[in-house]
Amino acid sequence: MHNFNQSKFLRYWLTVHLLFLVGMLVGCGPSGEPSLPGDISQDVGAKELFYFTWSDYVDQELLDGFETQTGIKVIVDTFSSNEELLAKVQSGATGYDVVVPSDFMVSIMAKQGLLAKLDHARVPNEQFIEPFLRDLPFDPQQEYALPYLWGTVGIGYESSVIETPPTSWNILWDARYKGRISMLNDQREVFGMALRSLGHSLNSQDPLLIEQAKQKLMAQKSLVKSYTSDSFDHLLVTGDIVLAHAWGGPIARAMQERASIKYVVPQEGGTIWTDCLVVLATSPRKAMAFQFMNYLIDTKVAQMTSERLLFASANRLVKDRVAAAVRNNPAVYPTEEVIARMEWMVDAGEAMRYYDRAWTELKVH
């Protein structure tokens, strides 16, 4: 009995001291202050993080700031479309930690088991996300994705040539501008625009409506100079085109170089989008990944990003802090009236085969 009590006391003493030591390690930083939500003690290996993002999103100064703050070096690789991102990850490119899919691609990747669930406690800046960017159709429970940047798809145009602001997508079929029109090199955006111009949802899964949109796009093809998602802003600035099916941010950047360039969302409405921060399920550095996500939506960092890229920030505090010229630019921060007639793109599911076939037929004919 004596020996039993002695060993029981010894186990108790060791347990209490072990819990105390664990509490010190988990709950405190080196100065005894509470540790940051991104505590990375559970991550092993070199303090490197692998970031896969859109080609124009990279800002070395921002990455250097994170390394200075945390000691974590961010190594970047880039993609130019959601399809390229998905193909790369599906092919076994498991070295990435944080990636930046657009809204509808989040749900596709989540269904395929490619994404880790958000650790909300490690991303306290999540509290600043715009209310209208929460509970969206592609991630209704906010399980996987943190909205990062957002915007609209509309028409960039040269106002010295097109003096009356376009009110309809149908101007992209105007033969007067043959060879001076560019379209995004993005099948869902191109078909979404055509479907909206016909009065349908950009998420239609009806093969007959998708075929109808294809026929309309085939009739437009001879007018199109280029299908490009990367250089339409430069083509506008140089005067090679006068109409661009475009994301607002690059048009806002083009406006800085050529004041006569304008942007409008047609009355039929179109796509509202958000690019999101997610962590891959295969990431061995999840704590560091969440710490980086939290850094990217920090109000000061997000303000710098919004002013540099001229995309709207998902951080609701940023809009009032950016320069007035950015805040009041409809290509960056659309009005509530414009937002009301926009539509979120969602996973087309089985209907993707119709889109894939129609897109191939459009591009090869």
Secondary structure, DSSP 4 states (H G I P E B T S, - for coil): -HHHHHHHHHHHHHHHHHHHHHHHHHHB-TTSSBPPTT--TT--SSSEEEEEEETT---HHHHHHHHHHHSPEEEEEEESSHHHHHHHHHTT-TT-SEE--BHHHHHHHHHTT-BPPP-GGG-GGGGGB-GGGSS-TTSTT-SS-EEEEEEEEEEEEETTTS-SPP-SGGGGG-GGGTTSEEE-S-HHHHHHHHHHHTTS-TT---HHHHHHHHHHHHHHGGGEEEE-SSSHHHHHHHTS-SEEEEEHHHHHHHHHH-TTEEEE--TT--EEEEEEEEEBTT-S-HHHHHHHHHHHTSHHHHHHHHHHH--EESBTTTTTTS-HHHHT-TTTS--HHHHHT-EE----GGGHHHHHHHHHHHHH-
